Amino acid sequence: MVIKKKVIVEKVKEIKLLEEKNKNRLLDENLMKILKDFKSAEKFDNEMMKKLIERIEVYEDKTVKIIFKF
């Protein structure tokens, strides 16, 4: 019974590692799609900005901080 539990624990660890690798791969694929869309675009429109930019912060001294999604 103890051996089965160890095997299960190891398999759970493997699954978690695979999920994390897959998550990173999906993020990379999404970024590549965004970059391809941006590169092929004739103009920089609102939709493209929504894909690239998380938020824009404007301060009292008229400085601007742009937070990207990647």
Buried (B, 14 or more C-beta within 10 A) or exposed (E): EEEEEEEEEEEEEEEEEEEEEEEEEEEEEEBEEBEEEEEEEEEEEEEBEEBBEEEEEEEEEEEEEEEEEE
